[in-house]
Amino acid sequence: MPTLFEQSVSGRQGVSLPEAQNKAGLQSWIPKTLQRQTKPRLPELSQLEIMRHFVKLSQQNHAIDTGFYPLGSCTMKYNPKICDVIGQLPGFTQLHPETPDEYAQGTLEILYRLQQILIELTGFTAATLQPAAGAQGELVGMMMIKAYHEQRQDHDRIEVLIPDSAHGTNPASAAMCGFKIVEIPSNPDGLVNMEMLKKHLSSKTAAIMLTNPNTLGLFEKDILEITRLVHEAGGLCYYDGANLNAIAGIIQVAKMGFDVMHINTHKTFATPHGGGGPGSGPVLVNELLAPFLPVPVVTHQNGQYALDFNRPKSIGKVKAFYGNMEILLRAYAYISAYGLLGLREVAETAVLNANYLKESLKDNYHVAFPQICMHEFILTSQHQHARDEHINTMTLAKRLMDYGFHPPTVYFPLIVPEAMMIEPTETESKQTLDAFVQAMITIDEESKTTPETIINAPHSTPIQRVDEVLAARSPDLNFYKH
Ligand SMILES: *Cc1c(COP(=O)(O)O)cnc(C)c1O
């Protein structure tokens, strides 16, 4: 597709502005060194040409609005459009962030109500809605854990235990707080190795960071024992709630023995996910950690909503003003529409869909962990690779694109070689799931009969194979060729 510069015709304009009045007067404002000597090099096109260019680009993308997107760990579900509308109501978006509390009662009420809903959903006692992503929620949680130990003069607690299946943000967040990471290996059945956990617990243990269901899509059946052992050793328990879609409305995280958790509203609660944000990672805590919550905390007293900054033990401010308000509004709208019982049905259907896909594919693909899964599961390309050594997970993922599906998450989690992590979510119909199964089975057949169609895939996309390392390390961000 030609770039905007290649389509440019000298003198063509998208908008006509009136000549500036008193140009010389305006220029006298701007220091000479900052004044342009030559015109900026911009493409010259009509509005229509520009619109067509960007719409065509958008049509070359795969999106949840155009097709199935089983990207494991990301919960790429349909997010009802009504949530976008509510998230953009001008009464919220045009509120000046410095508005005094008494004139911002509506916004504060929504924030307060959302806090209460999340508290009810998870069983914790207090919340902050400020963190802008799951990873920032983790950081906030770990900062509070650090403050807790320091307040108790328990300065030797410098280690954070993290299973080897964890999302990379977990060790990164703990390390940013100055903790030392101790990796806990998984068992062959994909769960935390209890012997290794016991071995690493000590008077140095500050906390464990755990994802449940874990990133292999498995529920940690020893969870109560794990949190009990960590507490016994004097550590606290952090729950990574990015996989809440599997359990929302079914179990309260606090009852599993955790002290603090974050929620990825941009996975579970109706903010389109992918492409890097904006997001929101509310953090929930029990009474041990509540004093350390970031300021301000939204309060409700004597019929008035307010922002409370007077919290001497707080870890401080972590995000400007109210957090990502639009994202929080979407979550509020979504949860209100479903209700707690509706959320339970969401979770049950997400788990059912994942197990349906796993069972439908297990005769054709190697299943990493055959037991009943939660909302996602992992296949590998072992069988197909055995038939042709050039076939691997990357080639299978590329071939899926020819059938109109976004590939699953590949090569994550790191502990499963050649992983394909599939998360269908609750919003897909049986027909869509069956079509996906059919495509996967056809590709398996191709690995026997025409392996080169897989190895050379994709065949139908506007761009074939890109050099992903080069694209990430040295992206070419120039509009025009030098
Ligand atoms: C997505 C994810 C995170 C990080 O969330 P972000 O909002 O992307 O920062 C953390 N843990 C798990 C298990 C995740 O899936």
The ligand as an SDF file (V2000), in Angstrom:
LIG
                    3D

 15 15  0  0  0  0  0  0  0  0999 V2000
   -1.7710   -9.4590   31.5910 C   0  0  0  0  0  0  0  0  0  0  0  0
   -1.1620  -10.0360   32.7840 C   0  0  0  0  0  0  0  0  0  0  0  0
   -0.4320   -9.2440   33.6900 C   0  0  0  0  0  0  0  0  0  0  0  0
   -0.0490   -7.7880   33.4280 C   0  0  0  0  0  0  0  0  0  0  0  0
   -1.1100   -6.9390   33.1990 O   0  0  0  0  0  0  0  0  0  0  0  0
   -0.9070   -5.5850   32.3770 P   0  0  0  0  0  0  0  0  0  0  0  0
   -2.1810   -4.8600   32.5450 O   0  0  0  0  0  0  0  0  0  0  0  0
   -0.6130   -5.9950   30.9720 O   0  0  0  0  0  0  0  0  0  0  0  0
    0.2500   -4.8460   32.9870 O   0  0  0  0  0  0  0  0  0  0  0  0
    0.0320   -9.8440   34.8450 C   0  0  0  0  0  0  0  0  0  0  0  0
   -0.1730  -11.1500   35.0900 N   0  0  0  0  0  0  0  0  0  0  0  0
   -0.8660  -11.9520   34.2490 C   0  0  0  0  0  0  0  0  0  0  0  0
   -1.0870  -13.3840   34.6010 C   0  0  0  0  0  0  0  0  0  0  0  0
   -1.3790  -11.4220   33.0600 C   0  0  0  0  0  0  0  0  0  0  0  0
   -2.0410  -12.2180   32.2180 O   0  0  0  0  0  0  0  0  0  0  0  0
  1  2  1  0
  2  3  1  0
  2 14  2  0
  3  4  1  0
  3 10  2  0
  4  5  1  0
  5  6  1  0
  6  7  2  0
  6  8  1  0
  6  9  1  0
 10 11  1  0
 11 12  2  0
 12 13  1  0
 12 14  1  0
 14 15  1  0
M  END
$$$$
